[in-house]
Amino acid sequence: MELIDLLKHAVAEGVSFTELVNQTQGNTQVATTPEEQSMGLRNQPPGTSMVFPNSAGDFTTKGMNYNIDIQKYDNDGHLVQSYRNVPPGIESLP
């Protein structure tokens, strides 16, 4: 199941998105603490997905070793911003 489908399901069913991701996605990490969000995908293998619930800050690829895609969704599960193939070293993505 795609992450957007999980988000929509969680919103529709009123269940915890974090718990739903943990149950269904083997290579998806959920960054719930400030430390996990700060570390992000650094030191994770390519192909790993990470969800940042309730994140309102900017994203960075500083310290990354590979390009990543970033997708931001609103609380209703609608895609509001998308960055594709973002290279390592970007200081801040709003």
Short mmCIF file of the C-alpha atoms (twelve columns), coordinates in Angstrom:
data_MODEL
# 
_entry.id   MODEL 
# 
loop_
_atom_site.group_PDB 
_atom_site.id 
_atom_site.type_symbol 
_atom_site.label_atom_id 
_atom_site.label_alt_id 
_atom_site.label_comp_id 
_atom_site.label_asym_id 
_atom_site.label_seq_id 
_atom_site.Cartn_x 
_atom_site.Cartn_y 
_atom_site.Cartn_z 
_atom_site.pdbx_PDB_model_num 
ATOM 1  C CA . MET A 1  0.000   0.000  0.000  1 
ATOM 2  C CA . GLU A 2  1.352   3.431  -0.924 1 
ATOM 3  C CA . LEU A 3  1.975   5.941  1.879  1 
ATOM 4  C CA . ILE A 4  -0.732  8.280  0.557  1 
ATOM 5  C CA . ASP A 5  -3.241  5.421  0.685  1 
ATOM 6  C CA . LEU A 6  -2.226  4.741  4.286  1 
ATOM 7  C CA . LEU A 7  -2.663  8.401  5.188  1 
ATOM 8  C CA . LYS A 8  -6.109  8.545  3.596  1 
ATOM 9  C CA . HIS A 9  -7.106  5.315  5.337  1 
ATOM 10 C CA . ALA A 10 -5.915  6.627  8.707  1 
ATOM 11 C CA . VAL A 11 -7.861  9.886  8.244  1 
ATOM 12 C CA . ALA A 12 -11.014 8.083  7.096  1 
ATOM 13 C CA . GLU A 13 -10.904 5.527  9.902  1 
ATOM 14 C CA . GLY A 14 -9.679  7.863  12.634 1 
ATOM 15 C CA . VAL A 15 -6.736  5.604  13.460 1 
ATOM 16 C CA . SER A 16 -3.154  6.514  14.262 1 
ATOM 17 C CA . PHE A 17 -1.188  6.991  11.043 1 
ATOM 18 C CA . THR A 18 2.052   6.101  12.829 1 
ATOM 19 C CA . GLU A 19 0.655   2.793  14.094 1 
ATOM 20 C CA . LEU A 20 -0.831  1.971  10.693 1 
ATOM 21 C CA . VAL A 21 2.515   2.595  8.954  1 
ATOM 22 C CA . ASN A 22 4.382   0.491  11.495 1 
ATOM 23 C CA . GLN A 23 1.987   -2.412 10.947 1 
ATOM 24 C CA . THR A 24 2.062   -2.400 7.145  1 
ATOM 25 C CA . GLN A 25 5.369   -0.996 5.887  1 
ATOM 26 C CA . GLY A 26 8.536   -3.017 6.464  1 
ATOM 27 C CA . ASN A 27 11.010  -0.467 5.064  1 
ATOM 28 C CA . THR A 28 9.236   2.648  6.316  1 
ATOM 29 C CA . GLN A 29 10.472  4.485  9.397  1 
ATOM 30 C CA . VAL A 30 8.307   6.892  11.387 1 
ATOM 31 C CA . ALA A 31 10.208  9.823  12.902 1 
ATOM 32 C CA . THR A 32 8.147   10.695 15.963 1 
ATOM 33 C CA . THR A 33 10.757  12.203 18.286 1 
ATOM 34 C CA . PRO A 34 12.741  15.393 17.654 1 
ATOM 35 C CA . GLU A 35 15.931  13.301 17.579 1 
ATOM 36 C CA . GLU A 36 14.530  10.924 14.939 1 
ATOM 37 C CA . GLN A 37 13.313  13.849 12.860 1 
ATOM 38 C CA . SER A 38 16.691  15.572 13.140 1 
ATOM 39 C CA . MET A 39 18.539  12.415 12.037 1 
ATOM 40 C CA . GLY A 40 16.053  11.708 9.256  1 
ATOM 41 C CA . LEU A 41 17.272  9.304  6.580  1 
ATOM 42 C CA . ARG A 42 20.949  9.770  7.371  1 
ATOM 43 C CA . ASN A 43 22.536  6.355  7.879  1 
ATOM 44 C CA . GLN A 44 19.511  4.601  6.343  1 
ATOM 45 C CA . PRO A 45 19.890  2.476  3.213  1 
ATOM 46 C CA . PRO A 46 18.572  3.740  -0.136 1 
ATOM 47 C CA . GLY A 47 14.950  2.718  -0.630 1 
ATOM 48 C CA . THR A 48 13.971  3.445  2.963  1 
ATOM 49 C CA . SER A 49 10.929  5.685  3.383  1 
ATOM 50 C CA . MET A 50 10.436  7.944  6.363  1 
ATOM 51 C CA . VAL A 51 7.287   9.632  7.616  1 
ATOM 52 C CA . PHE A 52 7.463   12.840 9.666  1 
ATOM 53 C CA . PRO A 53 4.015   13.172 11.303 1 
ATOM 54 C CA . ASN A 54 2.961   16.698 12.258 1 
ATOM 55 C CA . SER A 55 6.148   18.190 10.829 1 
ATOM 56 C CA . ALA A 56 5.922   21.907 10.147 1 
ATOM 57 C CA . GLY A 57 9.602   22.660 9.625  1 
ATOM 58 C CA . ASP A 58 11.895  22.746 6.635  1 
ATOM 59 C CA . PHE A 59 13.678  19.667 5.335  1 
ATOM 60 C CA . THR A 60 17.377  19.254 4.619  1 
ATOM 61 C CA . THR A 61 19.422  16.692 2.728  1 
ATOM 62 C CA . LYS A 62 22.646  17.748 4.424  1 
ATOM 63 C CA . GLY A 63 24.580  14.626 5.403  1 
ATOM 64 C CA . MET A 64 22.704  12.379 2.960  1 
ATOM 65 C CA . ASN A 65 24.577  10.013 0.629  1 
ATOM 66 C CA . TYR A 66 21.943  9.696  -2.108 1 
ATOM 67 C CA . ASN A 67 19.120  11.629 -3.769 1 
ATOM 68 C CA . ILE A 68 15.648  11.436 -2.211 1 
ATOM 69 C CA . ASP A 69 12.053  12.304 -3.078 1 
ATOM 70 C CA . ILE A 70 10.083  14.416 -0.590 1 
ATOM 71 C CA . GLN A 71 6.302   14.616 -0.549 1 
ATOM 72 C CA . LYS A 72 4.293   16.726 1.861  1 
ATOM 73 C CA . TYR A 73 0.627   16.022 2.588  1 
ATOM 74 C CA . ASP A 74 -2.004  17.996 4.463  1 
ATOM 75 C CA . ASN A 75 -4.132  16.504 7.237  1 
ATOM 76 C CA . ASP A 76 -6.697  15.288 4.703  1 
ATOM 77 C CA . GLY A 77 -4.092  13.338 2.747  1 
ATOM 78 C CA . HIS A 78 -3.801  15.757 -0.187 1 
ATOM 79 C CA . LEU A 79 -0.371  16.252 -1.730 1 
ATOM 80 C CA . VAL A 80 0.615   19.898 -1.173 1 
ATOM 81 C CA . GLN A 81 4.319   19.899 -2.109 1 
ATOM 82 C CA . SER A 82 6.599   17.504 -3.940 1 
ATOM 83 C CA . TYR A 83 10.339  17.499 -4.555 1 
ATOM 84 C CA . ARG A 84 11.820  14.800 -6.797 1 
ATOM 85 C CA . ASN A 85 15.384  13.521 -6.860 1 
ATOM 86 C CA . VAL A 86 16.684  16.043 -4.303 1 
ATOM 87 C CA . PRO A 87 20.488  15.758 -4.087 1 
ATOM 88 C CA . PRO A 88 22.521  15.604 -0.871 1 
ATOM 89 C CA . GLY A 89 23.691  18.886 0.653  1 
ATOM 90 C CA . ILE A 90 20.544  21.015 0.329  1 
ATOM 91 C CA . GLU A 91 20.354  23.189 3.444  1 
ATOM 92 C CA . SER A 92 16.629  23.958 3.553  1 
ATOM 93 C CA . LEU A 93 13.498  22.989 1.631  1 
ATOM 94 C CA . PRO A 94 10.404  24.913 2.809  1 
# 
